[in-house]
């Protein structure tokens, strides 16, 4: 279940690694474009607002000079001054003097006392604005009137018309009625008014809008940019960010794949199994041929993966050798066996278990300390823990004689496993201190068969007797093999004839019936 869940998680991670960077590239390139274009549109709206405010400020400044004019109102000199201001100020259509809500005279001469409507805006300090005042000579296109004190300036609304910049439309609106000061294309007007009322940038329909609010006057400038222009501006960052997203996606997918390969590699899975305590110990009973009693067991390591069949000991040992985890497995097997059947070993001093050693166990040099830490103080004798090693392990470990000598001095028996399968087994018998030989199952299987290897068992038995070594036979499956081995002087046998490898509970039961 754990591996299946992790596989699902890594699959999802791989999909996300492939999709998220590209999706993020699309999102961030669009967000970047929207921010840049919004800032540009903001700047254009601010410029349109600044021009409108400048017109108001210039008109207010000119009107301010009339407050202290020394001549009587509507006198020839006063009217002449009004004409001078109107003539010298390009955007002013008319300057007028107002008395009792009526235009008494203007730069166009004596007036027929035109009545002014109530001002659309007043700041309470003498400044007033009329956004739509009819001019004497033009009753179709209204003017914007700006008042200060007793004078007003009529300005043609076209002076508040912001020029389009490319595909960007600009307009200046009054906040009193939310209508444009100058003429504007009707299709855009409702959305621009709605944007001005809400006062925030946003995409509405196929346009991007921005609003610039005047801090002193009741006017706002609104900018509208088409989506086509926005999409065109998106092209460059989209290409750059998408390329970056594809690169990041490739790197992330490579990282996820590499992690998955490493995590699901046999070596990584084995290390995780060791750390999580998933390795199990199987006990293969060893039978004394003279009386058929169980006198011990070989400790075999098993890896019961949750999704796969139990890995065989040979495959597990081969994997451990190539991954460098043999020593960790040896320590785990020893401690597990002591925890599971340590009480049996304490009560029955004649009972032994044989522990398979690897070349790394001999190379590390701390094997003696490992055994001492596991056995000291728990009542288990050193002689009850027998150590098995193969010719291949000896070749890989180099000079192992000193290590084995120390182990034998500590009380452990050393067995040479798979004897006869290598090319130099006899030389090891001269150089290494061993106590017993284990006859390989390949030779035991030839007993009673007409094969070239059939005569080897008697020769191995003769070598053991000559050297004073005990003998243990593996792979015993028939009574004929057992009888023949007994005749050759083999003391201990293990194989399917007696029992298959079993867990600790089953071994306890087997020992109770055959012990």
Long-range contacts (C-beta under 8 A, 24 or more apart in sequence): 1-306, 2-306, 3-264, 3-305, 3-306, 3-307, 4-307, 6-263, 7-264, 10-256, 10-259, 10-260, 10-263, 13-256, 14-253, 14-256, 14-257, 14-260, 17-249, 17-252, 17-253, 17-255, 17-256, 18-249, 18-252, 18-253, 19-249, 20-249, 21-244, 21-245, 21-246, 21-248, 21-249, 21-252, 22-242, 22-245, 22-246, 22-249, 23-245, 24-245, 25-238, 25-241, 25-242, 25-244, 25-245, 25-246, 25-248, 26-238, 26-241, 26-242, 26-245, 28-241, 29-234, 29-237, 29-238, 29-240, 29-241, 29-242, 30-234, 30-238, 32-237, 32-241, 33-230, 33-233, 33-234, 33-237, 33-238, 34-203, 34-208, 34-230, 36-233, 37-208, 37-225, 37-229, 37-230, 37-233, 38-201, 38-208, 38-210, 41-168, 41-201, 41-208, 41-209, 41-210, 41-223, 41-225, 42-201, 42-210, 42-212, 42-223, 44-165, 44-168, 44-170, 44-210, 44-223, 45-170, 45-210, 45-211, 45-212, 45-221, 45-222, 45-223, 46-212, 46-221, 48-162, 48-170, 48-171, 48-172, 48-212, 48-221, 48-223, 49-172, 49-212, 49-213, 49-214, 49-219, 49-220, 49-221, 51-162, 52-160, 52-162, 52-172, 52-181, 52-214, 52-217, 52-219, 52-221, 53-214, 53-216, 53-217, 53-219, 55-91, 55-155, 55-159, 55-160, 56-129, 56-146, 56-217, 58-89, 58-91, 59-89, 59-91, 59-92, 59-146, 59-153, 59-155, 60-127, 60-146, 60-148, 62-89, 62-92, 62-95, 62-153, 63-95, 63-146, 63-147, 63-148, 63-149, 63-151, 63-152, 63-153, 64-148, 66-95, 66-149, 66-151, 67-148, 67-149, 67-150, 67-151, 73-97, 73-99, 73-104, 73-105, 73-150, 74-104, 74-105, 74-110, 78-105, 79-105, 79-106, 79-107, 79-109, 79-110, 82-106, 82-107, 82-151, 83-107, 85-153, 89-153, 91-155, 91-156, 91-159, 92-153, 92-154, 92-155, 93-135, 93-143, 93-154, 93-155, 93-156, 94-135, 94-136, 94-143, 94-153, 94-154, 95-151, 95-152, 95-153, 95-154, 96-151, 96-152, 96-153, 96-154, 97-150, 97-151, 98-147, 98-150, 98-151, 98-152, 99-150, 103-152, 108-136, 108-137, 111-136, 116-145, 116-152, 119-147, 120-174, 120-176, 120-177, 120-218, 121-174, 121-176, 121-217, 121-218, 128-152, 129-217, 129-218, 131-174, 131-176, 131-177, 131-179, 131-181, 144-181, 157-181, 157-182, 157-183, 158-182, 158-183, 162-221, 166-229, 167-225, 167-226, 167-228, 167-229, 168-223, 168-224, 168-225, 168-226, 168-229, 169-223, 169-224, 169-225, 170-221, 170-222, 170-223, 170-224, 171-221, 171-222, 171-224, 172-219, 172-220, 172-221, 172-222, 173-219, 173-220, 173-221, 173-222, 174-218, 174-219, 175-218, 175-219, 175-220, 176-218, 181-219, 188-224, 191-224, 192-222, 192-224, 195-222, 195-224, 196-220, 196-222, 203-227, 266-319, 266-323, 267-319, 267-322, 267-323, 267-325, 269-305, 270-303, 270-316, 270-319, 270-320, 270-323, 270-325, 271-323, 271-325, 273-303, 273-305, 274-325, 274-328, 274-329, 274-332, 277-332, 278-303, 278-304, 278-305, 279-303, 279-329, 279-332, 279-333, 279-336, 280-304, 280-336, 280-503, 281-333, 281-336, 281-337, 281-340, 281-503, 281-504, 282-313, 282-501, 282-502, 282-503, 283-337, 283-341, 283-353, 283-501, 283-502, 283-503, 283-504, 283-506, 283-507, 284-494, 284-499, 284-500, 284-501, 284-502, 285-494, 285-498, 285-499, 285-502, 285-507, 285-510, 285-511, 285-514, 286-352, 286-354, 286-472, 286-492, 286-493, 286-494, 287-492, 287-493, 287-494, 287-498, 287-514, 288-491, 288-492, 289-482, 289-485, 289-486, 289-490, 289-491, 289-492, 289-493, 290-486, 290-491, 292-514, 293-514, 293-515, 294-498, 294-510, 294-511, 294-514, 294-515, 295-350, 295-351, 295-352, 295-492, 296-351, 296-352, 296-353, 296-354, 296-386, 296-492, 297-353, 297-354, 297-507, 298-353, 298-354, 298-356, 298-388, 298-494, 299-333, 299-334, 299-337, 299-353, 299-354, 299-355, 299-356, 300-356, 300-501, 301-329, 301-332, 301-333, 302-501, 317-356, 317-358, 320-358, 321-358, 321-359, 324-360, 326-358, 326-359, 326-360, 326-361, 327-358, 327-360, 327-361, 327-364, 329-358, 330-355, 330-356, 330-357, 330-358, 330-361, 330-367, 330-370, 331-370, 331-374, 334-370, 334-371, 334-374, 334-385, 335-374, 338-374, 338-375, 338-378, 338-380, 340-504, 341-504, 341-507, 341-508, 342-378, 342-380, 344-508, 344-511, 345-380, 345-381, 345-384, 346-378, 346-379, 346-380, 348-515, 349-381, 349-384, 351-384, 351-511, 351-515, 352-383, 352-384, 352-385, 352-386, 352-413, 353-384, 353-385, 353-386, 354-386, 354-387, 354-388, 354-415, 355-385, 355-386, 355-387, 355-388, 356-388, 356-389, 356-417, 357-387, 357-388, 357-389, 357-393, 358-393, 359-392, 359-393, 359-394, 359-395, 359-396, 359-397, 360-397, 362-389, 362-393, 362-394, 362-397, 362-400, 362-403, 362-404, 363-397, 363-398, 365-403, 367-403, 367-407, 368-403, 368-406, 368-407, 368-410, 371-407, 371-410, 371-412, 372-410, 381-411, 382-410, 382-411, 382-412, 383-411, 383-412, 383-413, 385-412, 386-412, 386-413, 386-414, 386-415, 386-435, 386-436, 387-412, 387-413, 387-414, 387-415, 388-415, 388-416, 388-417, 388-438, 389-414, 389-415, 389-416, 389-417, 390-416, 390-417, 390-418, 391-416, 391-418, 391-419, 391-421, 391-422, 391-424, 391-425, 391-428, 392-422, 394-428, 394-432, 400-432, 401-431, 401-432, 401-433, 404-432, 404-433, 404-434, 405-433, 408-433, 408-435, 415-472, 419-460, 420-456, 420-460, 426-463, 429-463, 429-467, 429-469, 434-469, 435-469, 435-470, 436-464, 436-469, 436-470, 436-471, 436-472, 437-463, 437-464, 437-469, 437-470, 437-471, 437-472, 438-471, 438-472, 438-473, 438-474, 439-471, 439-472, 439-473, 439-474, 439-485, 439-490, 440-474, 440-475, 441-474, 441-475, 441-495, 442-475, 444-473, 444-474, 444-475, 444-476, 444-481, 444-485, 444-495, 445-475, 445-477, 445-481, 447-480, 447-481, 447-484, 447-485, 448-478, 448-480, 448-481, 448-484, 457-484, 457-485, 457-488, 458-488, 461-488, 461-489, 461-490, 464-489, 465-489
